[in-house]
Amino acid sequence: MDQRKRSEPHDDLRREIAARINIHARTFDGAIRRAGRLLPRSARAAAAELMAIEARLAHPKLATRTDPALRAQAADRFRASLAAYKPGARAARDRAFLMAEIGVKLVILIGAGLALLYWQTSP
């Protein structure tokens, strides 16, 4: 089995993580590490199983003894656990929090400026 065919399911799952949780990484392993506790426990378990199966498939003798259906089942479990997340919801929430933070800081800055002006003009 060539490298491109082996990494194809991982690329699909990595894109799924990027779409649903807004975690971007170059590899599937990197995406899982960066997502950390954002992923449900079942997704982390399925990802660990996927990585273990991938390690077995990298070895020529173990690859012949490994059932390819196991990888498909683990990938399906991973996709099912990610289905609870709406695509783009986390990115939208992050943008909303950023705008709220900017708004609060702007109000504080304007309030401090007005207080300084009042202090300067008071007798």
Z-matrix of the N, CA and C atoms (Angstrom, degrees):
N
C 1 1.445
C 2 1.529 1 107.85
N 3 1.313 2 116.42 1 126.79
C 4 1.456 3 118.76 2 -177.27
C 5 1.535 4 110.73 3 -80.38
N 6 1.330 5 114.70 4 165.82
C 7 1.463 6 121.82 5 -173.95
C 8 1.535 7 111.69 6 -63.76
N 9 1.314 8 117.63 7 -38.69
C 10 1.462 9 120.36 8 -177.36
C 11 1.528 10 110.79 9 -64.76
N 12 1.334 11 116.71 10 -42.47
C 13 1.462 12 120.27 11 -179.49
C 14 1.524 13 111.06 12 -68.83
N 15 1.355 14 116.94 13 -32.81
C 16 1.461 15 120.35 14 178.72
C 17 1.515 16 111.86 15 -71.31
N 18 1.330 17 118.53 16 -35.33
C 19 1.463 18 120.63 17 -175.21
C 20 1.525 19 112.93 18 -89.12
N 21 1.321 20 117.78 19 -5.09
C 22 1.466 21 120.98 20 -177.76
C 23 1.529 22 113.32 21 -59.95
N 24 1.338 23 120.01 22 -47.74
C 25 1.475 24 118.42 23 178.19
C 26 1.523 25 112.31 24 -63.88
N 27 1.322 26 116.84 25 -34.35
C 28 1.459 27 120.00 26 179.38
C 29 1.520 28 111.01 27 -65.73
N 30 1.315 29 116.95 28 -37.79
C 31 1.463 30 119.63 29 179.11
C 32 1.526 31 110.73 30 -66.11
N 33 1.325 32 116.86 31 -39.45
C 34 1.461 33 119.89 32 177.40
C 35 1.524 34 110.99 33 -63.27
N 36 1.321 35 116.60 34 -43.67
C 37 1.462 36 120.32 35 -179.93
C 38 1.527 37 111.08 36 -68.23
N 39 1.325 38 117.37 37 -35.50
C 40 1.470 39 121.14 38 177.62
C 41 1.527 40 109.94 39 -64.27
N 42 1.334 41 116.48 40 -41.35
C 43 1.466 42 119.75 41 176.77
C 44 1.529 43 111.29 42 -66.20
N 45 1.320 44 116.85 43 -35.09
C 46 1.461 45 120.98 44 177.43
C 47 1.533 46 110.58 45 -64.76
N 48 1.318 47 117.08 46 -40.82
C 49 1.469 48 120.91 47 176.81
C 50 1.522 49 109.74 48 -63.48
N 51 1.314 50 117.17 49 -42.36
C 52 1.473 51 120.69 50 -179.71
C 53 1.522 52 110.76 51 -64.10
N 54 1.316 53 117.81 52 -37.89
C 55 1.458 54 120.42 53 -178.25
C 56 1.525 55 112.15 54 -75.03
N 57 1.311 56 117.09 55 -39.58
C 58 1.464 57 120.08 56 -172.80
C 59 1.525 58 113.10 57 -88.26
N 60 1.332 59 117.49 58 -38.73
C 61 1.471 60 119.95 59 -173.46
C 62 1.526 61 111.74 60 -112.54
N 63 1.328 62 117.50 61 -7.09
C 64 1.464 63 122.38 62 179.59
C 65 1.524 64 111.99 63 64.44
N 66 1.325 65 116.30 64 39.77
C 67 1.462 66 122.82 65 174.91
C 68 1.515 67 106.73 66 -111.64
N 69 1.325 68 116.05 67 117.11
C 70 1.459 69 120.85 68 -177.88
C 71 1.520 70 109.53 69 -108.30
N 72 1.317 71 116.06 70 131.53
C 73 1.457 72 122.16 71 178.17
C 74 1.529 73 107.69 72 -150.64
N 75 1.314 74 115.56 73 163.59
C 76 1.474 75 119.99 74 -179.22
C 77 1.514 76 112.50 75 -79.52
N 78 1.342 77 116.40 76 -30.25
C 79 1.459 78 120.01 77 -178.06
C 80 1.522 79 109.42 78 -125.09
N 81 1.323 80 115.05 79 164.49
C 82 1.457 81 120.83 80 177.48
C 83 1.523 82 110.28 81 -65.44
N 84 1.333 83 116.55 82 -42.59
C 85 1.463 84 120.02 83 179.28
C 86 1.526 85 111.09 84 -60.86
N 87 1.319 86 116.21 85 -42.07
C 88 1.460 87 120.26 86 178.31
C 89 1.519 88 112.05 87 -64.39
N 90 1.324 89 116.86 88 -37.97
C 91 1.463 90 120.44 89 178.51
C 92 1.524 91 110.91 90 -66.25
N 93 1.321 92 116.83 91 -38.94
C 94 1.465 93 120.77 92 178.56
C 95 1.520 94 109.87 93 -66.23
N 96 1.327 95 117.20 94 -42.71
C 97 1.470 96 120.17 95 178.75
C 98 1.518 97 111.37 96 -63.74
N 99 1.328 98 116.97 97 -42.67
C 100 1.461 99 120.33 98 -178.49
C 101 1.524 100 111.61 99 -70.31
N 102 1.322 101 117.55 100 -34.03
C 103 1.464 102 120.36 101 -179.39
C 104 1.522 103 110.72 102 -71.14
N 105 1.319 104 116.96 103 -40.12
C 106 1.460 105 121.02 104 176.57
C 107 1.514 106 113.49 105 52.06
N 108 1.333 107 116.27 106 -122.70
C 109 1.464 108 121.81 107 -175.90
C 110 1.519 109 113.66 108 -76.12
N 111 1.327 110 117.73 109 -4.46
C 112 1.464 111 119.24 110 175.30
C 113 1.519 112 110.91 111 -68.23
N 114 1.335 113 115.69 112 -26.65
C 115 1.463 114 120.02 113 177.68
C 116 1.523 115 110.06 114 -82.72
N 117 1.320 116 118.10 115 143.83
C 118 1.463 117 120.04 116 175.25
C 119 1.534 118 110.56 117 -65.51
N 120 1.307 119 115.51 118 160.66
C 121 1.463 120 120.70 119 -177.71
C 122 1.526 121 111.36 120 -59.02
N 123 1.326 122 117.00 121 -39.32
C 124 1.466 123 120.00 122 -179.42
C 125 1.527 124 110.96 123 -65.58
N 126 1.331 125 117.11 124 -35.20
C 127 1.467 126 120.23 125 178.28
C 128 1.522 127 110.30 126 -69.59
N 129 1.320 128 116.91 127 -39.89
C 130 1.473 129 119.20 128 178.25
C 131 1.517 130 110.81 129 -65.42
N 132 1.339 131 117.16 130 -38.41
C 133 1.469 132 120.41 131 178.09
C 134 1.526 133 110.76 132 -66.07
N 135 1.322 134 116.96 133 -43.06
C 136 1.468 135 120.30 134 178.77
C 137 1.523 136 110.69 135 -65.08
N 138 1.342 137 117.22 136 -37.27
C 139 1.464 138 120.39 137 178.40
C 140 1.522 139 110.91 138 -66.77
N 141 1.322 140 117.27 139 -39.49
C 142 1.473 141 120.42 140 177.47
C 143 1.520 142 110.06 141 -64.39
N 144 1.320 143 116.63 142 -39.45
C 145 1.458 144 119.94 143 177.55
C 146 1.532 145 110.77 144 -66.01
N 147 1.320 146 116.71 145 -40.48
C 148 1.464 147 120.23 146 177.24
C 149 1.520 148 111.56 147 -60.89
N 150 1.320 149 116.97 148 -43.31
C 151 1.462 150 120.13 149 -179.81
C 152 1.527 151 111.28 150 -66.88
N 153 1.348 152 116.99 151 -36.63
C 154 1.465 153 119.99 152 177.16
C 155 1.525 154 110.81 153 -66.26
N 156 1.315 155 116.94 154 -42.10
C 157 1.466 156 120.67 155 178.23
C 158 1.529 157 109.91 156 -64.31
N 159 1.323 158 116.00 157 -39.33
C 160 1.469 159 119.52 158 179.73
C 161 1.531 160 110.82 159 -64.71
N 162 1.320 161 117.07 160 -37.24
C 163 1.466 162 120.29 161 176.63
C 164 1.522 163 110.35 162 -64.74
N 165 1.322 164 117.02 163 -38.79
C 166 1.471 165 120.07 164 177.23
C 167 1.522 166 111.18 165 -66.38
N 168 1.329 167 116.83 166 -38.77
C 169 1.465 168 119.65 167 -178.58
C 170 1.522 169 112.08 168 -70.98
N 171 1.315 170 117.88 169 -20.09
C 172 1.458 171 120.55 170 178.52
C 173 1.528 172 111.26 171 -73.47
N 174 1.322 173 117.28 172 -23.93
C 175 1.462 174 121.81 173 179.34
C 176 1.522 175 108.76 174 -89.77
N 177 1.334 176 118.37 175 128.10
C 178 1.479 177 120.45 176 -173.73
C 179 1.529 178 114.43 177 -59.66
N 180 1.334 179 117.82 178 -44.54
C 181 1.466 180 118.92 179 -177.90
C 182 1.521 181 111.89 180 -73.53
N 183 1.312 182 116.93 181 -38.04
C 184 1.463 183 119.37 182 179.55
C 185 1.525 184 111.40 183 -71.91
N 186 1.328 185 116.61 184 -27.66
C 187 1.457 186 119.95 185 -179.23
C 188 1.529 187 110.97 186 -64.58
N 189 1.325 188 117.40 187 -34.40
C 190 1.463 189 119.78 188 179.81
C 191 1.528 190 111.60 189 -72.14
N 192 1.328 191 117.32 190 -23.93
C 193 1.461 192 121.32 191 -178.62
C 194 1.530 193 113.14 192 -94.67
N 195 1.311 194 116.53 193 -4.19
C 196 1.462 195 120.30 194 -177.51
C 197 1.524 196 109.64 195 -96.32
N 198 1.307 197 115.42 196 131.00
C 199 1.464 198 121.10 197 179.67
C 200 1.533 199 109.16 198 -77.24
N 201 1.338 200 118.70 199 122.02
C 202 1.469 201 119.91 200 179.58
C 203 1.533 202 113.08 201 -65.60
N 204 1.327 203 117.39 202 -20.06
C 205 1.459 204 120.01 203 178.99
C 206 1.527 205 111.35 204 -67.84
N 207 1.334 206 117.11 205 -25.25
C 208 1.466 207 119.95 206 177.81
C 209 1.521 208 110.84 207 -62.78
N 210 1.328 209 115.81 208 -40.21
C 211 1.460 210 119.88 209 179.72
C 212 1.527 211 110.15 210 -66.26
N 213 1.322 212 116.87 211 -40.66
C 214 1.464 213 120.08 212 179.08
C 215 1.526 214 110.94 213 -66.06
N 216 1.324 215 117.57 214 -38.96
C 217 1.469 216 120.68 215 178.58
C 218 1.527 217 111.06 216 -65.99
N 219 1.329 218 116.96 217 -42.55
C 220 1.463 219 120.13 218 179.27
C 221 1.533 220 110.30 219 -65.55
N 222 1.328 221 116.92 220 -39.26
C 223 1.470 222 120.23 221 178.50
C 224 1.525 223 110.49 222 -66.11
N 225 1.328 224 117.50 223 -37.92
C 226 1.467 225 120.62 224 177.45
C 227 1.521 226 111.37 225 -66.11
N 228 1.335 227 116.79 226 -40.27
C 229 1.470 228 119.61 227 176.62
C 230 1.519 229 111.17 228 -63.84
N 231 1.338 230 116.58 229 -38.23
C 232 1.460 231 120.97 230 178.95
C 233 1.533 232 109.88 231 -65.12
N 234 1.320 233 117.02 232 -46.16
C 235 1.471 234 120.60 233 178.70
C 236 1.529 235 111.33 234 -62.56
N 237 1.321 236 117.05 235 -39.86
C 238 1.462 237 120.57 236 -179.64
C 239 1.522 238 111.33 237 -64.72
N 240 1.324 239 117.28 238 -37.35
C 241 1.462 240 118.97 239 179.54
C 242 1.523 241 111.31 240 -74.28
N 243 1.326 242 118.08 241 -25.86
C 244 1.461 243 120.71 242 176.32
C 245 1.526 244 112.44 243 -81.22
N 246 1.310 245 117.32 244 -14.22
C 247 1.460 246 120.72 245 -177.03
C 248 1.527 247 112.49 246 -64.99
N 249 1.317 248 117.87 247 -18.51
C 250 1.468 249 121.12 248 179.39
C 251 1.526 250 111.92 249 -69.51
N 252 1.321 251 116.86 250 -22.38
C 253 1.464 252 120.91 251 -178.61
C 254 1.524 253 109.86 252 -89.80
N 255 1.328 254 116.21 253 130.93
C 256 1.457 255 120.03 254 175.29
C 257 1.526 256 108.37 255 -77.92
N 258 1.335 257 118.59 256 137.68
C 259 1.462 258 120.13 257 179.54
C 260 1.536 259 111.03 258 -62.02
N 261 1.312 260 116.25 259 128.33
C 262 1.455 261 122.02 260 175.80
C 263 1.515 262 114.95 261 83.64
N 264 1.328 263 118.88 262 -3.41
C 265 1.466 264 120.58 263 -177.47
C 266 1.523 265 111.16 264 -67.02
N 267 1.324 266 117.03 265 -41.31
C 268 1.464 267 119.17 266 -178.92
C 269 1.523 268 110.92 267 -69.02
N 270 1.322 269 117.69 268 -37.76
C 271 1.470 270 120.56 269 178.32
C 272 1.525 271 110.13 270 -65.14
N 273 1.322 272 117.50 271 -40.47
C 274 1.463 273 120.83 272 178.40
C 275 1.522 274 110.91 273 -65.28
N 276 1.324 275 117.15 274 -40.37
C 277 1.462 276 120.90 275 178.01
C 278 1.526 277 110.88 276 -64.55
N 279 1.326 278 116.63 277 -41.11
C 280 1.467 279 120.00 278 178.05
C 281 1.526 280 111.27 279 -63.17
N 282 1.338 281 116.53 280 -40.57
C 283 1.473 282 119.65 281 177.34
C 284 1.520 283 111.15 282 -64.75
N 285 1.325 284 117.04 283 -39.99
C 286 1.469 285 120.56 284 179.41
C 287 1.526 286 110.68 285 -64.54
N 288 1.328 287 117.54 286 -42.18
C 289 1.461 288 120.38 287 177.65
C 290 1.519 289 111.46 288 -64.43
N 291 1.324 290 117.62 289 -38.15
C 292 1.461 291 121.02 290 177.99
C 293 1.515 292 110.77 291 -63.73
N 294 1.328 293 117.02 292 -45.20
C 295 1.461 294 120.35 293 178.79
C 296 1.529 295 111.40 294 -64.42
N 297 1.330 296 117.19 295 -38.71
C 298 1.464 297 120.47 296 177.78
C 299 1.532 298 110.63 297 -64.86
N 300 1.319 299 116.34 298 -40.66
C 301 1.471 300 120.17 299 178.82
C 302 1.527 301 110.72 300 -64.70
N 303 1.314 302 116.61 301 -42.78
C 304 1.469 303 120.12 302 177.86
C 305 1.527 304 110.03 303 -63.28
N 306 1.337 305 117.36 304 -41.32
C 307 1.453 306 120.89 305 179.07
C 308 1.520 307 112.77 306 -62.58
N 309 1.315 308 117.17 307 -44.08
C 310 1.467 309 120.77 308 179.47
C 311 1.524 310 110.37 309 -64.02
N 312 1.315 311 117.02 310 -43.90
C 313 1.473 312 119.63 311 179.45
C 314 1.525 313 111.20 312 -64.87
N 315 1.316 314 116.99 313 -35.84
C 316 1.462 315 120.80 314 178.33
C 317 1.524 316 110.74 315 -66.95
N 318 1.329 317 117.45 316 -42.04
C 319 1.466 318 120.95 317 177.75
C 320 1.527 319 110.28 318 -63.20
N 321 1.315 320 117.76 319 -41.85
C 322 1.467 321 121.35 320 178.18
C 323 1.519 322 110.11 321 -63.41
N 324 1.320 323 117.95 322 -42.94
C 325 1.460 324 121.49 323 -179.80
C 326 1.532 325 111.00 324 -65.22
N 327 1.318 326 116.93 325 -43.49
C 328 1.469 327 119.74 326 178.42
C 329 1.526 328 110.05 327 -65.41
N 330 1.327 329 117.75 328 -41.58
C 331 1.463 330 121.13 329 177.45
C 332 1.518 331 111.96 330 -61.52
N 333 1.328 332 116.74 331 -41.63
C 334 1.466 333 120.21 332 178.11
C 335 1.524 334 110.21 333 -65.87
N 336 1.332 335 117.63 334 -38.95
C 337 1.465 336 120.84 335 178.24
C 338 1.515 337 111.48 336 -65.45
N 339 1.314 338 117.39 337 -42.18
C 340 1.465 339 120.66 338 177.87
C 341 1.528 340 111.41 339 -66.35
N 342 1.325 341 116.37 340 -39.24
C 343 1.468 342 119.37 341 177.02
C 344 1.518 343 110.55 342 -63.76
N 345 1.330 344 117.97 343 -39.72
C 346 1.461 345 121.50 344 177.84
C 347 1.532 346 110.50 345 -64.70
N 348 1.318 347 117.12 346 -43.37
C 349 1.465 348 120.25 347 177.58
C 350 1.529 349 111.45 348 -63.11
N 351 1.323 350 117.52 349 -40.88
C 352 1.471 351 120.69 350 179.06
C 353 1.527 352 109.95 351 -65.07
N 354 1.339 353 115.62 352 -40.78
C 355 1.459 354 120.59 353 -179.30
C 356 1.546 355 110.18 354 -65.46
N 357 1.339 356 117.25 355 -38.87
C 358 1.461 357 121.31 356 -179.29
C 359 1.528 358 111.73 357 -69.92
N 360 1.319 359 118.00 358 -34.73
C 361 1.467 360 120.39 359 -175.66
C 362 1.512 361 112.75 360 -91.92
N 363 1.292 362 120.22 361 -9.83
C 364 1.471 363 120.46 362 -179.65
C 365 1.529 364 109.77 363 -76.35
N 366 1.356 365 116.56 364 143.75
C 367 1.473 366 119.85 365 -177.21
C 368 1.484 367 115.70 366 -73.53
